[in-house]
């Protein structure tokens, strides 16, 4: 998917796009109306660090049609790299923004992920919030790896539903890997929104907005699920700060040395 008309920067090997909710929805609308098979990633520090250690996953991110800065550290990173007014484009909020747009444009959505109870509650909550929203189908695949036949059956079911946009809530890196495998097979825009299924179904509470704005959402989620998330936030966040600091230092050094690179010694 060509992205020549959108600004981007590379953070630790992963391309992130300068975008907004309105811009992202405009792009989703264009792709959905033209039935382009593509996928969108809402990237936070966990996603970027997973990609840093896993080259194959990094390629999946860099082949996405759009990679939004889902976490505040990445927003700050993009600003430091020259996209001055970048704001957060948070997966759960992008989901709501698109549902609102979908009602205006009469485009249908499909929900793929979570558990049976979670996805049913999610569909009910979205329908209450957006009465004119058409949900073409919902599905909670098993947590185990699917067989090739099962995955093909899921894709056929989604395709037959006629959904223009598929929200995928399988978690990182599973949802991005799943979307990449379906590119070219599923004529829809796929959007990986991860925890949005948990948040909007009411299964897990979101951090207060003030904590989000200050980049402290990780502390709230760590307090909620310490056993599951401690490694993600303590190890990944620390490694990100160190590695991105080195990236900025290298960038500054190249900028300082650049004027001298064209001069040969006498």
C-alpha positions, 0 to 999 in steps of 0.5 A: 500500500503506497504511503507517499502522501503521509508522513512517517518516521522510523522508531527502532526499525518500525515505521510509524505514520503521522496521522489523526483520527480524522485522517485515519478514518478518511483512509479507512473509508477510501480503502473500504469503499474500493474494497482494498485488502489491507491492514492497520496497526495501532502500535504501542511500545510493546508492539515496537519492542516486539518488532525490535526483537523479531525481524519477521514481525517487524516486516509485518508492521512495515508492510501495513497500510497505516501504523498509528502511534497508539502509545504516548511514548511513540507520540513523543518520539514522533514529535522528537523526530520532526512531526511536531503536532502529532497526537495519539491515535489510540486503538480503542478510540479509533474503533469508536471513531470508525464506528461513528463514521461507518454509520454515516457511510453505511459501511458494515463492520465485523468483530473477530477476537476475544471470547464468546462472552466478550465479543457478544458484550462488545457488539451489544455495547457498540450497538447501544452507542451507535444505533445505526451501526451494522455489525455483519458478524462476530466471532471469537476464535479459539486461543489455540493456533487454528488449522489451515482449514479452520482459518480458511473457513473463518475467512470465508465466513467473514468474506460472505458477511460482506463486512467492509471493515474487520476489527481484530482483537487477538493481541500482539503479535497474533493479530498482526500476524493474522491480518498479514496472512489475510491480506489479499484473501479478505477484501476488507480493511483489517484493523488490529485494536487489541485491548479495545475488545476488553475495554469496550465490552466492559471486561477491563476498565480503561485508565483515566484520561489524565493518566493516558495524557501523561503516558501513565496508562502502563502503571494503571494496567500494571496495577490491574494485571501485575502477573501478566503485564510486569515483564511487558511494562518494566522490561520493555519500557526500560529497554525502549527508553534506552534504545530510543535514547541511543537512536536520538543520540546517533541522529544528533551525531550524524547531524553534527558531523554531516557538514564535515562529511563532504570535506577531505583533509588537506 
